[in-house]
Amino acid sequence: MDQMSFGDAEYAGKRKQTRREAFLAEMDKLVPWSDLLGLIEPHYPEVGRGRHPYPIAMMLRIHLMQNWFGLSDPGTEEALVRTRLKRLWTRKRS
């Protein structure tokens, strides 16, 4: 759905996996996603009361990424806009 930018096109041509890619792939394997989502879900906002909340899995991934990379709130927002890898990783289904 997203249009590929010039930066995305350049990134798509890479052959070697970066350390960041390797780290996020490892975290996908190690983090117990379903257990964490189960703990958070009872406290997460429900659909129907005001604005629709972001998907719970996406918010968990963003929060963890923010902590792992030591990003501030504005830094996280900028990382999601500028870095295709981080944007795609947060959209994964857990």
N, C-alpha and C positions, 0 to 999 in steps of 0.2 A: 504494500500500500504506500509506503514511503518512497519518494523519489530518491534515487541514489545521487549523492553529491560527488564532486570531484575527489574529495578526501576519501569517501566511501569506495569509489572506484579504484583509487590507488591502494587502499587497504585490502580490497578483495583480491588484488594480484599478488599479495604476499604468499610466500610458500612456507617460510619458517614460522613456527608458533612462538609468539612472544612470551615473556615471563608472566605478563598479566593474563594472557589467555590460558597459560598452563595453571596459574593460581586459581582462576575462576573455575576452570574445569575440575580441578582437584576439590574445590569447595562444593561443587555440585554433587560430588560423590560422598563427601564426608559429612555434610550438614544433614541432620535428620529433618527434612522439610516437612513431612506430614505431621510429625510430632510437634514441631514448633507452630505450624498453622493451627493444629488442634488446640494448643494452649491459648493462642491469640484470638481465635474465632469468636468465642463467647463474649469478648470485650470489644469487638470491632463493630463500627456503626452498621446498621442495617439499611438496606435499600428501601426507600419510601419515605424517609424522614429528611426532607431537604434535598441537597445535592447528592448525586450518586457518589459513593466512595470509590476510590481506586481499588482495583483488585487486591485482595489481601496478600497474595503471593508476591505481587510486584512491590508492594510497600515493604514487605519483609526483606526482599532482595536489595532494595534501595537502602534501607536502614543498615543492613549488614555491610554492603559495599561502602557506605559512608564511614563506618567504623574501621573496616579493614584498611582503607586507604587514607584514613585520617582527614576526611574532608569536612568542611563546614557546610551549612545548609546551602549558601550561595555557591560554594565550590562543587557540591554534589549536583546542583542544578546545571551548572556550566559543564560538568563532566558528562552528564547525560545528553546535553545538546551537542557537544563537540566530539565525543568519543563513541563511535558506532558500536564497538565491542561492548561497552558498558550499557548502552541503550538496548542492544539485543539481549544481553544477559538478563536484564531486569524483566524483560517480556516473556521469558521462558515460563513454561508451566511446571510447577513443582510436583 
